[in-house]
Amino acid sequence: MSWLLLALAIVTEVMGTIALKFSHGFTEPKASAVVVIAYIASFAFLGLSLKGIDLSIAYAIWAGVGTALIAIAGMTFFDEAMTTLKLVSITLIVAGVVGLNLASRATGA
């Protein structure tokens, strides 16, 4: 259940960040409301996920996967430049998250 909650935390964080783009500096009320609601939900889900996942792992996955997904969304939906350096950097973020998860399993921490 903790992993499902972490996945929901990531999804709602990504939704909130995309809504932030559409809020135009919080001048669009509907998009601004989505930002606030999605971020509150994201932190709530993240907090609940910590009941079963170590803080270092949960936060690294939440931040890393969220960052990678937002970078991909920017390139896919907002016509941001897709460069080799960006793709390599996203790969490194994902590799770091996987490495942390594997390290925690190997040590039992």
C-alpha positions, 0 to 999 in steps of 0.5 A: 500500500505504501508504494501505491501511496508513493505513486499517487504522490508522484502523480499528483505532484506532476499534475500540480506542476503542470497546472502551475504552467497553466496558472500563468503566475496564479492569474488563472483561478481554476489552474491555481486551485488545481495547483494547491489541491494537487500539491496538498494531495501529493504531500499527504500521499507522500507522508502516508507512504512514509509509514512503510517506506524509508524517508530517504528512499521515498523522497528520492523516488518522489523527487527524482521520478517527478522531476524526470516526468516533468522534464519529459512532459515539458519536452512532449507537451510544451515544445521544450527543446529535447537535447541529448544532455537533457535525455542523459540527465533524465537517465541519470536521475532515474538511475540514481533513484534505482541505485538508491532503492537497490542499495536500501534493499541490499543493506536491509535499511 
